[in-house]
């Protein structure tokens, strides 16, 4: 799946932990806050917490449960 910036629609790296490009991230939150957001999201991804609570998608290979299918 191709990732794109939610603001300007430029293509992003598949490894990006945020759906915002550098230019837009700096414009929206400022350099210092955007860096903090990226670091926190990277830490969440490394801890396996990034997609916690996601709806739909594939079964997680590390659990026996299905993803949340809604209400």
PyMOL CGO cylinders between C-alpha atoms (Angstrom):
from pymol import cmd
from pymol.cgo import CYLINDER

trace = [
    CYLINDER, 0.00, 0.00, 0.00, 1.36, 3.37, -1.01, 0.3, 1, 1, 1, 1, 1, 1,
    CYLINDER, 1.36, 3.37, -1.01, 1.66, 5.90, 1.82, 0.3, 1, 1, 1, 1, 1, 1,
    CYLINDER, 1.66, 5.90, 1.82, 0.99, 9.57, 1.13, 0.3, 1, 1, 1, 1, 1, 1,
    CYLINDER, 0.99, 9.57, 1.13, 1.10, 12.75, 3.21, 0.3, 1, 1, 1, 1, 1, 1,
    CYLINDER, 1.10, 12.75, 3.21, -2.38, 13.56, 4.46, 0.3, 1, 1, 1, 1, 1, 1,
    CYLINDER, -2.38, 13.56, 4.46, -1.80, 17.27, 3.79, 0.3, 1, 1, 1, 1, 1, 1,
    CYLINDER, -1.80, 17.27, 3.79, 0.00, 17.55, 0.43, 0.3, 1, 1, 1, 1, 1, 1,
    CYLINDER, 0.00, 17.55, 0.43, -0.39, 13.98, -0.94, 0.3, 1, 1, 1, 1, 1, 1,
    CYLINDER, -0.39, 13.98, -0.94, 3.35, 13.54, -1.63, 0.3, 1, 1, 1, 1, 1, 1,
    CYLINDER, 3.35, 13.54, -1.63, 4.53, 9.91, -1.53, 0.3, 1, 1, 1, 1, 1, 1,
    CYLINDER, 4.53, 9.91, -1.53, 6.08, 8.81, 1.78, 0.3, 1, 1, 1, 1, 1, 1,
    CYLINDER, 6.08, 8.81, 1.78, 8.50, 6.04, 2.62, 0.3, 1, 1, 1, 1, 1, 1,
    CYLINDER, 8.50, 6.04, 2.62, 6.75, 2.81, 3.62, 0.3, 1, 1, 1, 1, 1, 1,
    CYLINDER, 6.75, 2.81, 3.62, 8.81, 2.91, 6.85, 0.3, 1, 1, 1, 1, 1, 1,
    CYLINDER, 8.81, 2.91, 6.85, 7.39, 6.31, 7.87, 0.3, 1, 1, 1, 1, 1, 1,
    CYLINDER, 7.39, 6.31, 7.87, 5.62, 6.10, 11.24, 0.3, 1, 1, 1, 1, 1, 1,
    CYLINDER, 5.62, 6.10, 11.24, 3.55, 9.23, 10.55, 0.3, 1, 1, 1, 1, 1, 1,
    CYLINDER, 3.55, 9.23, 10.55, 1.36, 9.99, 7.55, 0.3, 1, 1, 1, 1, 1, 1,
    CYLINDER, 1.36, 9.99, 7.55, 2.82, 13.49, 7.17, 0.3, 1, 1, 1, 1, 1, 1,
    CYLINDER, 2.82, 13.49, 7.17, 5.88, 14.60, 5.18, 0.3, 1, 1, 1, 1, 1, 1,
    CYLINDER, 5.88, 14.60, 5.18, 8.70, 16.60, 6.77, 0.3, 1, 1, 1, 1, 1, 1,
    CYLINDER, 8.70, 16.60, 6.77, 7.66, 19.89, 5.16, 0.3, 1, 1, 1, 1, 1, 1,
    CYLINDER, 7.66, 19.89, 5.16, 4.02, 19.63, 6.25, 0.3, 1, 1, 1, 1, 1, 1,
    CYLINDER, 4.02, 19.63, 6.25, 4.92, 18.29, 9.69, 0.3, 1, 1, 1, 1, 1, 1,
    CYLINDER, 4.92, 18.29, 9.69, 7.20, 21.24, 10.34, 0.3, 1, 1, 1, 1, 1, 1,
    CYLINDER, 7.20, 21.24, 10.34, 4.57, 23.64, 8.98, 0.3, 1, 1, 1, 1, 1, 1,
    CYLINDER, 4.57, 23.64, 8.98, 1.75, 22.22, 11.12, 0.3, 1, 1, 1, 1, 1, 1,
    CYLINDER, 1.75, 22.22, 11.12, 3.52, 21.53, 14.43, 0.3, 1, 1, 1, 1, 1, 1,
    CYLINDER, 3.52, 21.53, 14.43, 6.91, 23.24, 14.15, 0.3, 1, 1, 1, 1, 1, 1,
    CYLINDER, 6.91, 23.24, 14.15, 10.27, 21.47, 13.99, 0.3, 1, 1, 1, 1, 1, 1,
    CYLINDER, 10.27, 21.47, 13.99, 10.65, 20.68, 17.70, 0.3, 1, 1, 1, 1, 1, 1,
    CYLINDER, 10.65, 20.68, 17.70, 7.13, 19.26, 18.18, 0.3, 1, 1, 1, 1, 1, 1,
    CYLINDER, 7.13, 19.26, 18.18, 7.19, 17.29, 14.91, 0.3, 1, 1, 1, 1, 1, 1,
    CYLINDER, 7.19, 17.29, 14.91, 10.51, 15.70, 15.93, 0.3, 1, 1, 1, 1, 1, 1,
    CYLINDER, 10.51, 15.70, 15.93, 8.95, 14.71, 19.28, 0.3, 1, 1, 1, 1, 1, 1,
    CYLINDER, 8.95, 14.71, 19.28, 5.90, 13.25, 17.53, 0.3, 1, 1, 1, 1, 1, 1,
    CYLINDER, 5.90, 13.25, 17.53, 8.11, 11.21, 15.18, 0.3, 1, 1, 1, 1, 1, 1,
    CYLINDER, 8.11, 11.21, 15.18, 10.25, 9.94, 18.07, 0.3, 1, 1, 1, 1, 1, 1,
    CYLINDER, 10.25, 9.94, 18.07, 7.18, 8.93, 20.12, 0.3, 1, 1, 1, 1, 1, 1,
    CYLINDER, 7.18, 8.93, 20.12, 5.60, 7.18, 17.14, 0.3, 1, 1, 1, 1, 1, 1,
    CYLINDER, 5.60, 7.18, 17.14, 8.88, 5.36, 16.39, 0.3, 1, 1, 1, 1, 1, 1,
    CYLINDER, 8.88, 5.36, 16.39, 9.08, 4.20, 20.03, 0.3, 1, 1, 1, 1, 1, 1,
    CYLINDER, 9.08, 4.20, 20.03, 5.46, 3.01, 19.88, 0.3, 1, 1, 1, 1, 1, 1,
    CYLINDER, 5.46, 3.01, 19.88, 6.21, 1.05, 16.69, 0.3, 1, 1, 1, 1, 1, 1,
    CYLINDER, 6.21, 1.05, 16.69, 9.28, -0.57, 18.26, 0.3, 1, 1, 1, 1, 1, 1,
    CYLINDER, 9.28, -0.57, 18.26, 7.20, -1.52, 21.33, 0.3, 1, 1, 1, 1, 1, 1,
    CYLINDER, 7.20, -1.52, 21.33, 4.42, -2.98, 19.17, 0.3, 1, 1, 1, 1, 1, 1,
    CYLINDER, 4.42, -2.98, 19.17, 1.93, -0.35, 20.33, 0.3, 1, 1, 1, 1, 1, 1,
    CYLINDER, 1.93, -0.35, 20.33, 1.55, 1.62, 17.09, 0.3, 1, 1, 1, 1, 1, 1,
    CYLINDER, 1.55, 1.62, 17.09, -1.48, -0.23, 15.68, 0.3, 1, 1, 1, 1, 1, 1,
    CYLINDER, -1.48, -0.23, 15.68, -3.10, -1.01, 19.01, 0.3, 1, 1, 1, 1, 1, 1,
    CYLINDER, -3.10, -1.01, 19.01, -6.85, -0.52, 18.69, 0.3, 1, 1, 1, 1, 1, 1,
    CYLINDER, -6.85, -0.52, 18.69, -6.86, -0.60, 14.88, 0.3, 1, 1, 1, 1, 1, 1,
    CYLINDER, -6.86, -0.60, 14.88, -10.08, -1.74, 13.27, 0.3, 1, 1, 1, 1, 1, 1,
    CYLINDER, -10.08, -1.74, 13.27, -9.97, -4.35, 10.49, 0.3, 1, 1, 1, 1, 1, 1,
    CYLINDER, -9.97, -4.35, 10.49, -6.95, -5.82, 8.81, 0.3, 1, 1, 1, 1, 1, 1,
    CYLINDER, -6.95, -5.82, 8.81, -5.13, -9.10, 9.08, 0.3, 1, 1, 1, 1, 1, 1,
    CYLINDER, -5.13, -9.10, 9.08, -4.82, -11.41, 12.07, 0.3, 1, 1, 1, 1, 1, 1,
    CYLINDER, -4.82, -11.41, 12.07, -1.87, -10.62, 14.27, 0.3, 1, 1, 1, 1, 1, 1,
    CYLINDER, -1.87, -10.62, 14.27, 0.53, -13.58, 14.05, 0.3, 1, 1, 1, 1, 1, 1,
    CYLINDER, 0.53, -13.58, 14.05, 1.52, -13.05, 17.71, 0.3, 1, 1, 1, 1, 1, 1,
    CYLINDER, 1.52, -13.05, 17.71, -2.01, -13.42, 19.12, 0.3, 1, 1, 1, 1, 1, 1,
    CYLINDER, -2.01, -13.42, 19.12, -4.91, -15.82, 18.82, 0.3, 1, 1, 1, 1, 1, 1,
    CYLINDER, -4.91, -15.82, 18.82, -7.49, -13.05, 18.52, 0.3, 1, 1, 1, 1, 1, 1,
    CYLINDER, -7.49, -13.05, 18.52, -9.01, -11.41, 15.48, 0.3, 1, 1, 1, 1, 1, 1,
    CYLINDER, -9.01, -11.41, 15.48, -8.74, -7.65, 14.93, 0.3, 1, 1, 1, 1, 1, 1,
    CYLINDER, -8.74, -7.65, 14.93, -11.67, -5.57, 16.15, 0.3, 1, 1, 1, 1, 1, 1,
    CYLINDER, -11.67, -5.57, 16.15, -14.48, -5.85, 13.58, 0.3, 1, 1, 1, 1, 1, 1,
    CYLINDER, -14.48, -5.85, 13.58, -16.45, -2.91, 14.96, 0.3, 1, 1, 1, 1, 1, 1,
    CYLINDER, -16.45, -2.91, 14.96, -19.09, -2.73, 17.62, 0.3, 1, 1, 1, 1, 1, 1,
]
cmd.load_cgo(trace, "trace")
